Amino acid sequence: MPTILVSTGIICFMLAVSMVALRWQAFYSSFRRIILRRPQYDYHKIFRDYLERFNTIGDRRELYPAILSAACRIIDASGASLIIRDSKDTLQMKATFGLKPFSFDVGEVKEFLTRLETERRVITRGDLVGSTRYRDIKNEGLRWFVQFNAEACVPLFVGDRLYGLVNLGSRKKKRYDRETRDLLKLLAVQFATAIHNANLYQALIKQNLKLQETSKFKTQLLANVSHELRTPLTGIIGLSELLAEGGDGPVNEEQVKHLFLIRQSGTKLLDTVTAMLDLSKLEVDRLNLAIQKVNIGKVVSQVASDLQLNKYTKLEVKMGDDTPGVYGDEQRLRQIVKHLLENAVKFTKRGKILINAEKCGEMLKVSIKDTGIGIDKKRQKIIFEGFHQADGSATREYEGLGLGLTISKKLVELHGGRIWLNSKVGRGSEFNFTLPLKPAGVYSDQRAGTRRFAS
């Protein structure tokens, strides 16, 4: 009997001591926070030492363990695990800290996750055990905490969507007071933002690599197709000329006319193929320039004399012998002028095309102005991109792939100049481009036997 009384006394004493300790802990926490106005956590230090650097980590493989490690150190947890919702809306284990990696199945705890998403608050093991509020999800919740060896579950949100969860475990019996819960909620916002940004960054890199591969494939395809077409087209043009000249016997006037049409169509197709080949070289920076001083006025006059104008359009060239020479590749400069003049002729059925030049510092500005159909502002933004015309519809009136302006822009920039457009619908267009007057921006390439502008 005395033994029983002693044991009972000891138990009562221990209970009393426990109650005093709990009350003291609560009192000290309140005293520290209210009377001394000193928080349990140094928020400035937390943000300075941990959170600021999360936004600088773009690799998820580094970010995930960094987040878990920081969470454990900040609130003195023993281990943590991170779960993220993937693109298929499935929760997947992404990382663990202080725990061995393991697999799990969330199919049997849907109500617990639904409550987390609805309440948007930290739930602890103590909440499930000691509160009637979670009676309906108690079994599921305890299964979750046992499975993850966790004491607290911190939901991560991006907008209104449950993006993931951080599970925090401890080998000590811990109580998460209000200040700790508030801190975890604040940390959850920072963690979710950092993880979401890292995922967006990784997705952007992946998409960019895919676009680069697609662009590389397109460029290689253009080069291959162009190369394979040039040889047979050259043969068709040459043979049509030979036949028209009577090389294989006499031909009548009707046959000569047909052969001329064959040659004309073949030449037009060869020009298109050449443009595609040039574009593929320009896109991979494999086009060399043979730099020399060029009489640009003479080049413009020669190109202008070969144009086929209708009787309603007048061409005026205001570039004479006093026009200063420029430094560049004469063949490529001829190509620029040809593209721009043919473009002006194509879109000017009636009116005038004017070409002039003026010195602007160390550059020569060449202007080609027409009174054609003009280009609306939306089209002006993309007119220098490949495969675009002022009229981009499938039933457009004007022929061509829309590569001339793209090639002209790239060639002008390769020479160190720039090209731009001023246009109004119904009132015509004015294309301007600049070329260098001095050879200061070129370097020699002895291996290729050419000279190029230094970038």
Secondary structure as the mmCIF struct_conf table of DSSP 4:
data_model
#
loop_
_struct_conf.conf_type_id
_struct_conf.id
_struct_conf.beg_label_comp_id
_struct_conf.beg_label_asym_id
_struct_conf.beg_label_seq_id
_struct_conf.end_label_comp_id
_struct_conf.end_label_asym_id
_struct_conf.end_label_seq_id
HELX_RH_AL_P HELX_RH_AL_P1 PRO A 2 SER A 30
HELX_RH_PI_P HELX_RH_PI_P1 PHE A 31 ILE A 35
BEND BEND1 LEU A 36 LEU A 36
BEND BEND2 GLN A 40 TYR A 41
HELX_RH_AL_P HELX_RH_AL_P2 TYR A 43 ILE A 46
HELX_RH_PI_P HELX_RH_PI_P2 PHE A 47 LEU A 51
HELX_RH_AL_P HELX_RH_AL_P3 GLU A 52 PHE A 54
TURN_TY1_P TURN_TY1_P1 ASN A 55 THR A 56
HELX_RH_AL_P HELX_RH_AL_P4 ARG A 60 ILE A 75
TURN_TY1_P TURN_TY1_P2 ASP A 76 ASP A 76
BEND BEND3 SER A 78 SER A 78
STRN STRN1 GLY A 79 ARG A 85
TURN_TY1_P TURN_TY1_P3 SER A 87 LYS A 88
BEND BEND4 ASP A 89 ASP A 89
STRN STRN2 LEU A 91 PHE A 97
BEND BEND5 GLY A 98 LEU A 99
TURN_TY1_P TURN_TY1_P4 GLY A 107 GLU A 108
HELX_RH_AL_P HELX_RH_AL_P5 LYS A 110 GLU A 119
BEND BEND6 ARG A 121 ARG A 121
STRN STRN3 ILE A 123 THR A 124
HELX_RH_AL_P HELX_RH_AL_P6 ARG A 125 GLY A 130
HELX_RH_3T_P HELX_RH_3T_P1 THR A 132 ILE A 137
HELX_RH_AL_P HELX_RH_AL_P7 LYS A 138 GLN A 147
TURN_TY1_P TURN_TY1_P5 PHE A 148 ASN A 149
BEND BEND7 GLU A 151 GLU A 151
STRN STRN4 ALA A 152 VAL A 158
TURN_TY1_P TURN_TY1_P6 GLY A 159 ASP A 160
STRN STRN5 ARG A 161 GLY A 169
BEND BEND8 ARG A 171 LYS A 172
HELX_RH_AL_P HELX_RH_AL_P8 ARG A 178 ALA A 244
TURN_TY1_P TURN_TY1_P7 GLU A 245 ASP A 248
BEND BEND9 GLY A 249 GLY A 249
HELX_RH_AL_P HELX_RH_AL_P9 GLU A 253 GLU A 283
TURN_TY1_P TURN_TY1_P8 VAL A 284 ASP A 285
STRN STRN6 ALA A 290 ALA A 290
STRN STRN7 GLN A 292 VAL A 294
HELX_RH_AL_P HELX_RH_AL_P10 ILE A 296 SER A 305
TURN_TY1_P TURN_TY1_P9 ASP A 306 ASP A 306
TURN_TY1_P TURN_TY1_P10 LYS A 311 TYR A 312
STRN STRN8 THR A 313 LYS A 318
TURN_TY1_P TURN_TY1_P11 ASP A 321 ASP A 322
BEND BEND10 THR A 323 THR A 323
HELX_LH_PP_P HELX_LH_PP_P1 PRO A 324 GLY A 325
STRN STRN9 VAL A 326 GLY A 328
HELX_RH_AL_P HELX_RH_AL_P11 GLU A 330 LYS A 346
TURN_TY1_P TURN_TY1_P12 PHE A 347 PHE A 347
BEND BEND11 LYS A 349 ARG A 350
STRN STRN10 GLY A 351 CYS A 360
TURN_TY1_P TURN_TY1_P13 GLY A 361 GLU A 362
STRN STRN11 MET A 363 ASP A 370
BEND BEND12 GLY A 372 ILE A 373
HELX_RH_AL_P HELX_RH_AL_P12 LYS A 377 GLN A 380
TURN_TY1_P TURN_TY1_P14 LYS A 381 PHE A 384
BEND BEND13 GLU A 385 GLU A 385
TURN_TY1_P TURN_TY1_P15 GLY A 386 PHE A 387
BEND BEND14 ALA A 390 ASP A 391
BEND BEND15 SER A 393 SER A 393
TURN_TY1_P TURN_TY1_P16 ALA A 394 THR A 395
BEND BEND16 GLU A 397 TYR A 398
BEND BEND17 GLY A 400 GLY A 400
BEND BEND18 GLY A 402 GLY A 402
HELX_RH_AL_P HELX_RH_AL_P13 GLY A 404 LEU A 414
TURN_TY1_P TURN_TY1_P17 HIS A 415 GLY A 416
STRN STRN12 ILE A 419 LYS A 424
TURN_TY1_P TURN_TY1_P18 VAL A 425 ARG A 427
STRN STRN13 GLY A 428 PRO A 436
BEND BEND19 LEU A 437 LYS A 438
HELX_RH_3T_P HELX_RH_3T_P2 PRO A 439 GLY A 441
STRN STRN14 VAL A 442 ASP A 445
TURN_TY1_P TURN_TY1_P19 GLN A 446 GLY A 449
STRN STRN15 THR A 450 PHE A 453
#
